[in-house]
Amino acid sequence: MLLKEDPMGFVHDLAKSTQTRGNRTPQHFGADFFSGKEGGRAIKQAFNKNADHQWLSTLNTVHWGNDPRNFSMLVGRSKDELSAIMYEPSEYFYSPLDAYDAGLWIKGRITLATNNQDELYSGRYFDYMGSKDEKEAAEQEHRKKSSGVNKLPTVSKDYSRYGMLKKGNEYHEKMARNIPYVLDQSTWDPKPGVPNEALVDNWEAVGLVVGDDSVVADIKADPNLDQTGWRLDVVGVARSLGIPLYDLNKEIIWEDK
């Protein structure tokens, strides 16, 4: 039986893709890189084909922000891919940066994942919906209304030479796993202090995570506190979204009963 998850299959698929052999950029961090939408699509297609989606679905994913009120604007946009941090089921949540005190806990299909967020190169939402070109802007708006806004890696390693790697060769198998992407449990290799990143599609909100201990304490002391300012407005946001509030230990600190 052929395993669905297959790093060798992943790099072979990218090596065969004509898109990955075009649009070369200069040397970047000591490796040949390619860029462009065609290459980004090739990566996501290879990921979808070779990743262990059953295992990926066990991971928790949180989209972090510095103002939880902005999460309200995401309602009705579950077809738009969101960037999120991945956590193992037994792992407590943590904010990727001290400035991010709130997170939207979401559940959906992971369409691309890396152990280091700096190696995804997916860009920001404006990069997909802020084109000044009229034709491109029209296409972007159409995607937003139909299938949703899907992110793409804009820069990546050139995998054209990986087509020479052979299955069963120990050294070649090791080379095939020398990729930044998380295809399965064997390629899951997070580093302390280095945020990972996943793109999550067709998601639903599970809860609102509060990363500030002082806000958690205030809510536990008085859930009906007259709240002002974003740091104490998380109850109102959670109520409007119809989801519970969680602390970093994944314990419910408030829910609308």
C-alpha positions, -999 to 999 in steps of 0.1 A, spaced: 0 0 0 14 34 -10 16 58 18 -2 91 12 25 111 30 56 111 8 85 136 10 102 119 -20 70 121 -40 67 158 -30 101 168 -43 97 146 -74 64 163 -82 80 197 -79 110 186 -100 87 175 -128 67 208 -127 78 231 -155 67 260 -134 95 254 -108 121 257 -136 111 292 -146 112 326 -131 145 321 -113 157 347 -89 193 353 -78 209 333 -50 190 336 -18 203 323 15 227 301 -4 202 283 -25 186 287 -59 151 301 -56 121 305 -79 93 329 -77 59 336 -92 23 323 -89 29 292 -111 56 280 -87 34 287 -57 6 267 -72 30 238 -79 40 237 -43 5 237 -30 -6 210 -55 24 188 -45 16 194 -8 -21 184 -13 -11 152 -31 17 140 -8 8 153 27 -8 133 55 -40 153 59 -53 129 85 -24 137 108 -25 174 100 -61 175 110 -51 166 146 -31 198 150 -47 228 166 -44 261 146 -46 296 159 -47 329 139 -31 355 161 -37 393 161 -30 423 182 -66 435 183 -94 408 188 -120 432 174 -105 426 140 -116 390 142 -152 401 138 -144 412 102 -135 376 94 -170 364 98 -184 351 66 -149 347 51 -141 311 60 -133 304 23 -104 329 26 -72 311 37 -59 323 71 -23 320 83 -21 303 117 3 288 142 2 250 146 1 232 179 2 195 188 -30 183 205 -12 180 239 6 213 235 -5 246 253 -10 276 232 16 304 230 16 337 212 42 339 184 51 375 195 45 394 227 24 419 208 -2 393 199 -24 390 229 -54 373 213 -59 345 188 -87 330 168 -88 292 173 -98 278 139 -104 243 125 -101 236 88 -80 220 61 -43 228 61 -32 235 25 4 243 32 26 242 64 62 250 73 83 246 104 94 282 101 70 309 92 99 328 75 101 301 49 65 302 37 66 336 19 29 338 16 26 375 19 -2 395 35 -39 398 26 -33 431 8 -9 413 -16 -39 393 -28 -66 419 -27 -48 452 -32 -37 451 -68 -36 485 -87 -40 466 -120 -77 468 -130 -77 433 -145 -59 417 -116 -81 436 -91 -112 423 -109 -99 387 -107 -91 391 -70 -126 404 -63 -141 375 -82 -121 350 -62 -131 367 -30 -168 363 -39 -166 328 -53 -140 303 -41 -123 326 -16 -89 342 -14 -62 316 -14 -26 324 -5 4 312 -24 41 310 -15 58 336 -36 94 325 -32 109 290 -26 138 267 -31 144 254 -66 136 217 -66 144 209 -103 175 188 -93 155 167 -68 142 146 -97 174 127 -96 168 114 -61 160 77 -58 136 60 -35 154 35 -12 187 53 -13 194 64 23 212 96 14 186 105 -12 158 99 13 175 122 37 178 148 10 141 146 2 133 154 38 155 185 37 125 207 31 109 234 52 74 219 47 54 199 72 40 170 53 35 145 81 46 137 116 81 127 104 87 162 89 72 180 119 103 197 134 94 229 152 122 249 168 119 267 202 112 304 197 106 300 160 70 303 150 57 278 124 30 286 99 1 269 83 -24 281 57 -59 270 67 -88 269 43 -126 263 48 -122 270 85 -146 275 113 -140 294 145 -136 272 176 -128 298 202 -111 331 211 -78 326 229 -67 353 254 -29 355 257 -27 382 284 -27 368 319 -40 400 334 -70 400 311 -77 364 319 -76 372 356 -100 402 351 -125 380 331 -124 352 357 -130 377 385 -159 394 368 -171 382 334 -198 410 333 -172 437 338 -180 469 319 -152 465 294 -135 493 275 -106 491 251 -95 461 231 -77 444 260 -110 440 279 -133 438 249 -127 401 242 -159 390 259 -179 412 236 -161 398 205 -165 362 216 -202 369 223 -207 384 188 -189 354 172 -208 329 193 -176 312 206 -161 306 240 -130 323 255 -100 302 263 -67 308 281 -34 296 269 -39 263 287 -70 257 265 -93 260 295 -126 278 290 -127 311 309 -160 324 295 -188 311 274 -223 325 266 -248 302 282 
